[in-house]
Amino acid sequence: MNSNYEIVVGLEVHAELSTETKIFCGCKNKFGSEVNTNVCPVCMGLPGTLPVLNEQVVEYAIKMGHALNCKINGTTKQDRKNYFYPDLPKSYQISQFDIPLCENGYLDVLVGDEVKRIGVTRIHIEEDAGKLIHDDKMGGTLADYNRCGVPLIEIVSEPDIRSADEAKAYLDTIHTTLLYLGISDAKMQEGSVRCDVNVSVRPAGSTEFGTRVEMKNVNSFSAAHRAITYEAARQIKVLEEGGTIQQETRRWDDVKGVNVLLRSKEDAQDYRYFPDPDLLTFTVAQEKIDALKAEIPELPVAKTMRYMADYKLSRADSELLALNKNTAAFFEAVLATGKCEPKSVSNWILGDIYKVLNERRCEITELALTPANLAEMISLIEKKTISNAAGKTVLEVILDTDKDPNEIVKEKGLAQVSDTGALNAIVEKVLANNEKAVADFKNGKTNVVGFLVGQCMKESRGKGNPAMLKEMVVAAIEKM
């Protein structure tokens, strides 16, 4: 990127809330149903119908407001946002304009080794529109209104983001926060989280914002990264060639890696906002607001920082452990037993156990594995009762049973051999059968000791203490 310019990015994230019913009616809030089956006169916008606000939508939005350090407006209202499009049967969307439910917050995100604070302008509640299905086989474009009235929160950031990397870190943190709070399934492949990206550039050192361009159809966080990089480069090229940037909305085509013009950008007055006459101003008691705040758990960035400080884990490992609420809780439950070291627990969870979770596409809570059994298995390794390889055998069993690791070790004969007499006999046999390797070691090729220890482990059927075997192999060769 041209160092003569600075990128300025603002993000608008739309997250579908995981309520049982829609925001203003009793229709199911469910993805994947047969087209136009989760609809009623209210969400279809038929004349004479009256919306009724879903209380849980308000509670979920307030939780997100607390998580993003917002001021909660206890008294607010719904507004009509007027625009005409086939997926919006009423020709207006019920949203919030001048008094959002939450405003003036911030989110701390990790970018590299730094904590970056990004302002949050507002979080408001609104209804989703329907979905247009473009299918030539069906003779053109069809409308599925199942999504009409699905509850959304829109999270609008301040233009505090200065790179594509910062934007992705912000989006990732929003995503994990939604999951930690349990207010959205956050499945991007199902459209549960979507974002619009606003990009402008300005001369380095300038305090004046450039003309911003909004990009729609950004359907993944990695796509947002690519879209920002592309649009910033496009704008810089225009400016370098003596042109001017037009305020407009463009559609991001992630397959082609380009964006195309959709329309000139609308301003608020184009939507002719006014208070919805069918919905009363509503008030949330301060006691309720405070009670919802008390339900907010420790969030991913704070948890990551704590793992780094308290357990001396790397930033990468800490972030991975904190990424999933269930995995983080399991990690801490293992440590609570006091039987093993944090680094050992982290290595097993992020290594062998994560591999199984990815293969099975499941959560750690869906395994039969318990924190107590994992802690016991790791402690057996740390006490050198069993080898690391034997630990993998034990893990295979306890992933799907609640069997005690000690019983498994006894049944399968996995206990590590540390008897010097037995190990000496193995070392002597291996060295006698590998004269070339012994000669190589004496000639300075000390890395051959790994091969010899491996042969000793093979001879002991994996039961030998590898640390002791290494010492004994080296000592025996030096005596030759």
GICORBEL-V437563 format. One line per field, one symbol per residue. ss: DSSP state (A for helix, B for strand, O for the rest). A space follows every 50 residues. Layout:
ss = ???
//
This chain:
ss = OOOOBBBBBBBBBBBBOOOOBOOOOOOBOOOOOOOOOOOOOOOOOOOOOO OOOOAAAAAAAAAAAAAOOOBBOOBBOOBBBBOOOOOOOOOBBBBOOOOO OBBBBBBBBBBOOBBBBBBBBBBBBBBOOOBBBBBAAAOBBBBBOOOOOO BBBBBBBOOOBOOAAAAAAAAAAAAAAAAAAOOOOOOAAAOOBBBBBBBB BBBOOOOOOOOOBBBBBBOOAAAAAAAAAAAAAAAAAAAAOOOOOOOBBB BBBOOOOBBBBBBBOOOAAAAOOBBOOOOOOBBOOAAAAAAAAAOOOOOA AAAAAAAAAAAOOOAAAAAAAAAOAAAAAAAAAAAAOOOOOAAAAAAAAA AAAAAAAAAAOOOAAAOOOOAAAAAAAAAAAAOOOOOAAAAAAAAAAAOO OOOOAAAAAAAAOOOOBOOAAAAAAAAAAAAAAOAAAAAAAAOOOAAAAA AAAAAAAAAOOOOBOAAAAAAAAAAAAAAO
//
